Amino acid sequence: MIITYKKLPKNFSAKKLKFFYDEATPGKTFRQCGSIIKYSSVIIGAFDKNALIGIGRALDDNVYAFLTDILVKPEYRKKGIGAEIVKMLCNWLVKKGIKIIHCSTDKKLAPFYKSAAGLEYNPNNITLFLKNF
Ligand SMILES: CC(C)(COP(=O)(O)OP(=O)(O)OC[C@H]1O[C@@H](n2cnc3c(N)ncnc32)[C@H](O)[C@@H]1OP(=O)(O)O)[C@@H](O)C(=O)NCCC(=O)NCCS
């Protein structure tokens, strides 16, 4: 199996992105997928031939960045694909001059982010979030 990685272009199909989310973790609307493509600073996609099988994305303001939606289709997990996506995202952000990259995640995934791109777990930080629905 040959997996290729690329930064998704701004004209990437929202339909294709929705197809991926629907298979990996349902819940995103077509409109949200369009918005994700438009407003994400960068989306790295992993492809098996032409099929999108993993993504990771970031939002940034040239000072701080926030990683989100790091997601690999279940049947492709544990093959190093997620780590490659996180590494490419962080490299892209660091190249852009970003100094601090945030990522909110489950505690048990901290080693994954550490080994993928050196992201450090800070036990003194907590993440607060508001679910507005
Ligand atoms: C998290 C996720 C992206 C990892 O992708 P992946 O392609 O399976 O990860 P990799 O194969 O690159 O794993 C890299 C390392 O992290 C470890 N790892 C991966 N998933 C893990 C998990 N759920 N718990 C603990 N460790 C994990 C692997 O064992 C591997 O360690 P190793 O290098 O010592 O062998 C994938 O499991 C996923 O899509 N999960 C559901 C969505 C999710 O939780 N995303 C994170 C939101 S913050």
The ligand as an ORCA input file, in Angstrom:
! r2SCAN-3c Opt
* xyz 0 1
  C      -5.297      9.405     16.669
  C      -5.145      8.875     15.256
  C      -5.194     10.033     14.263
  C      -3.775      8.175     15.141
  O      -3.566      7.818     13.796
  P      -2.701      6.552     13.403
  O      -2.423      6.634     11.946
  O      -3.348      5.319     13.901
  O      -1.405      6.804     14.281
  P       0.058      6.257     13.991
  O      -0.012      4.926     13.347
  O       0.807      7.306     13.247
  O       0.592      6.118     15.461
  C       1.739      6.744     15.897
  C       1.986      6.344     17.314
  O       0.930      6.763     18.175
  C       0.363      5.648     18.853
  N      -1.087      5.759     18.871
  C      -1.884      5.894     17.824
  N      -3.190      5.951     18.209
  C      -3.163      5.829     19.557
  C      -4.174      5.785     20.557
  N      -5.474      5.865     20.243
  N      -3.794      5.664     21.861
  C      -2.483      5.586     22.189
  N      -1.493      5.600     21.277
  C      -1.829      5.727     19.988
  C       0.754      4.452     18.004
  O       0.784      3.281     18.795
  C       2.108      4.848     17.495
  O       3.088      4.646     18.460
  P       4.495      4.014     18.055
  O       5.060      4.960     17.030
  O       5.245      3.961     19.332
  O       4.144      2.688     17.461
  C      -6.239      7.825     14.903
  O      -6.228      6.824     15.891
  C      -7.639      8.403     14.804
  O      -8.070      8.852     13.727
  N      -8.373      8.385     15.942
  C      -9.749      8.919     15.997
  C      -9.759     10.430     15.959
  C      -8.950     11.051     17.090
  O      -9.049     10.645     18.237
  N      -8.141     12.056     16.688
  C      -7.364     12.815     17.626
  C      -8.165     13.986     18.053
  S      -7.242     15.067     19.096
*
